[in-house]
């Protein structure tokens, strides 16, 4: 079979290679790859800044955003040939910490987890892949195109779960939400917000292209102004920060109303210094009873929540989030396109018949 591979630690070492077909272990599903999404983590791996090959190997199969169709399912697995599925990314460490032992490897405390397409486990950017039934999520047939967004959707599902759990510390009836960043995570965060019946605002720096229309078509309001001005106008109860950009992160930390919640989901490179009055930030957080929480990854529960939310969404809208599809044999072009920043979401089509 063919797969998108990379040599972690080396810059631009992406190659579509012939690799051995995977052999399902006891009880595993054999899945035909339909599509794999490209995100910032993939770009970091391709740049040589991140990623680990499986033990004893020097190459890693990329792809942690998956969409596939079951070819073979063992009896009693709960799946059947033809089922549309997505694979869970993070797996627990071999000697589980408390979180991993409780089925929450996304909250692993010792860092010994493995991740498909990222850390010591081959990913889903391949014509065939295997997955344990416990790490597979069945998708509604309507997601035959947009289902590749399930993994970023799971990140958003977890972020909203964190917000609601923090909010439950006392009376909590949020009305206004600000999402910073209109990339895939930001757009899906806005989708989840609108479906909760909340007045939703999205801030991004671009003024043209597909992003403004995607936001407006959700029934949300699109902004391009200064973060301080937008915060003053919106007065959000909840902020989902999806850029990782330092000025935006600092801006939203004190930009919510009293008892507001900020969930940080974006990650940016270190080394960009900003001058901060830490005392003022701390004072505002304390005196306003504000809360800040970081959220990354998702477990199988969040994948299922994302699958339900995306199945109920406007499928044409989901398809518009994917602004570029690249065939497997030109996979390197997908990473170049994603790096350019001109697209919202780039996807590698693994099955030519699905294009």
N, C-alpha and C positions, 0 to 999 in steps of 0.2 A: 504494500500500500504506500501511498504518498503522505507525507506529513511535513509541516513547517517546523524546522529545527533551528536551534541557535546554539552557539558555544558561549555559555555565560562567562562574563569577564572579558569578552572580546567585542570590540565595537563593530557593528554592522556585519555580523557573521550569520545572517539569516540565510538559510538554504531550504528549498523544497527538495526533500530526499526520499528515495525509496527506502523504507524501513520494514522490518518483519511485521507481518500481521500480528496483532495482539492475540494472545490465547487466554480466553476467559478462565479465571480461577473458579473454584467451587462456588456455585451459587451466583456468579456474576452475570451481568447482562453484556451482550455484545451489541454495540450500537454503531450504526452508520452515521458518520458526521454529515450534518446538513450545513452548518455555518459556525463560524467562530468570530466573536467581536474583538476589536482592537481597542485597548485603553492605554492610559498613561503608564501603568505598570509594565505593560508589554514594551513600550518605548524605552523605559529605563533598562529593561533586560537587553533589548536590541542595542542600546548604546553602550552596553558592557558595564553598567553601574549596579546591576542587581541580578538576582537569579542564581539558582543552584541546580546543577544536573543531578539526576538520580545517582546514588552511590555506585562507584565503579564505572561511570560513564563520563564522557566529556561533552556530550550534547544533550539538550533538553528539547522535548516537543513543546512548542508554545501553545498558548490558548487556554484561558481560564473562563472565558465567556462562551458558553456552549449551547448548541442546539443539535439534536440528533434524533434518529429514528431507530427503534429497537429492531435488530435483526434476529436475535435469539434471546429467549428468556427462559430460564429454568422453571420447572414446575414449582409452584408455591412461592414464586418471587413476587407475585402481585402485579407483574407486567406481562405484556403479550407482544408478539411481533407486530410491528406497525405503530406501536405507541410512540408519540412524540415526547421527548424527554430533555431535561437539562441536568447537568451534573453539578453536585456540590463541590466547591473548590477546596476548602480546608478540611484536613483530616487530623484526628487527635494524635498526640505524641505517643510513642510506644509504651511509656510508663506514665499513664495519664496524670496530669495535675487535677486538682479538684474540678475545674471547669470542664476539662475534656472528659473526665469521668462521668459528668452529668450531661453529656451530649451537647456541650457548648464549646467546641474547639475554637470558635471565633473569639472567645474570651480567654484563650490559653494564657497561663501565667508564666510559663517557663520558656516559651519560644521554641519548643522542640516539635511543634506541629509540622506537617508537610502540606504543600499546596499544589494542586494540579496546574501545570504550566508555569509554575513560579519557583517552587522550592522542593527539590528532591523527588518530584513526581511528575511524570509526563502529562501534558495537557491534552486539550480537546481539538487542536487544529490539525486533525488527521482524518483520513477517509474512514477509519475504524477506530473505535476506542471501547474500553471495557469499564464498567463501573459496578460497584456493589449496589444492590437494590436499596439499601438504606441511605445511599448517597445519590440517588436519582429521584427526580421529581417529574411526575407525569404532567404533561401540558394539554390544555384544551386544543383540539385540532385547529381552532381559529388562529392559533399562534404559530402556524407553519412558517410564517415570515418574520413576525415581530418577536418570536420566542427567544431569539438570541439576546434580547434585552433582559432576560430573567435575572442573570447574575448582577448587573448594576441595579436592577429592581430590588434584589434581595438586600443590597447595601442600604437602599432607601427605606425598605421595610424595617430593617433593624434600627435605622436612625429614628424613624417615627415611633417605633416601640420604645426606644430610650427616652424620647421626649415625653411620651405619655406616662411612662413609669416615673420619671422625675416629677412631672406635673402632679401626679397622684399623691405627692407628699402633703398636699392640702387641696382646698377647693381649686378647681382648674377648669376654666371654660374659655380657651383661647378663641379669638375671633379673627385676628390678622396675622398673616404669615409672610415673611420675606425670605426668599431663596436667593442667595448670591451665587451667580454663575448659571449660565444656560447651556452647559454641556449636557451630556446624557444623564448624569446624576442629578443635576439641577432641574432639568426638564421633568424627570421622573419624580423628583421630590415635589415639584409643583403639581403633577398629576395626582399624587397621593394626597396632597393638601386639598385640592379642589374636590376630590372624591369624599373628603371628610366634611365638606360643606364650609370650608374656611375661605375667607377673603384672601386671595393669594396674589403676591407681588413678586416679580423676578427682576433682579438687577444683573445686567451684563454690559460689557463695554462696547459691543458691536451694535451698529445702527442699521445694518442691512443684512441681506442673506435670509436664511430660513428661520432663525431664532425668534425674531419678534412675532412672526405670524404663528409659529408653533405655540408660543405663550398665549397670545390673544385667542387662539382657537380653543384653548383649554378653558377660557373664561377668566383668565388671570390678566394682570396688568404688567406691562413691560417697561422697565426703566433703564436709562443709560447714564444718569447723573452721578454726582459725587455721593459717596456712601453716607456722609453726614446729612446731606440734604434729603436723601431718600428715607433715611431712618426718621428724620424729623417729620416728614410728610406721612409716612406709613404708620409709625409707632407700633411696630410688630410685637405681638405677644410671644411669638416663636420665630427664630431665625435658623434656617438650615444653610450652613456655609459650605459651599461646594467648590471653592476655588483653591483654598490654601494660601492665597495671596496675603502677605503680611499686613498691608494697610487695611484690607477688608476684614481680616480676622480681628485686628485691634479695634476697628471701627464698630463691629457688631458686639464686642464683648460688653460694652456699656450702652448699646443702642436700643435694647429692648425696654419695654415698660417695666415697672416694678413687678416682681415675680415672673419676669420673662425668662425664657430658656433659649440658649444657643446650643445647637448641635454642630460640631465641627466634623465634616466628612472629607474635606479637601486636604491634600498633602502637597506641599511645595518644597523645592530644594532648600537646604539650609544655607547660611552664609550671607543672607541679605539682611543687613543690620537696620534697625529702626530705633529711634529715640522714643522711649516710653516712660511716662510718669507712672511707675508701677503702683505707687501709693494711691494715686487717684483712681486707677483701674480697680484696685482691691477695695477701696472705699465704696465705689459705686456698686460693685458686685454685692458687698455685704449689706450696705444700707438699703439696697433695692431688693434684697432677697432673690437676686438673680442666680441662675445656675448655668454652668457651662459643662458640656460633656463631649468627649471625643468618641467617634464610632467608626469602626472599620470592619469589613468582611461581613459574613452572615452565616448562620447555620441552617440546617434543613428546614426549620420552622419558617425562617425568613424567606427562603426560596419558595415555599408553598404559599406564603402570603403574597409574594410578588406574582406568582403564577395566577392566583385568583384575581388580583387587581388588574394585571395586564390583560387577562382574558375578558374582563368586563369593560375594558377601555375601548375607545374608537380605534379599530385596527388600522384604518387609513392613517390616523394620526401617528400611531406607533411606527408605521412604515416610513412616514416622512422624517422621523428622527434619524433613520438610517439613510444618510445622504450619499453614501458611496458603497458599492458592492464590487469586490475584486475577485476574480477566479483564483483558485488554488495555485495554478501554475505561475501566477504573477503576484504571489503573496508579498514579496518584498515591496511592491508598489503600494500595498495597503499601509505598511508602516511609514513609508515616505509621505503618503498622503495625510495620515493622521498627524505626523510630526509638523506638517505645514500649518495646521490649525484652520484650514479653510473649510473643513467638514465638521458636522456635528458628530456623526458616528460613522465609522468605517467598519465594514464587515467583510470577512473572507468567505466566499461561497465554496464549500467543500464538495457539494453535489451539483454537478452541472445541470442536472434535470430540474433542480429546484430554483434555478435562476429565472 
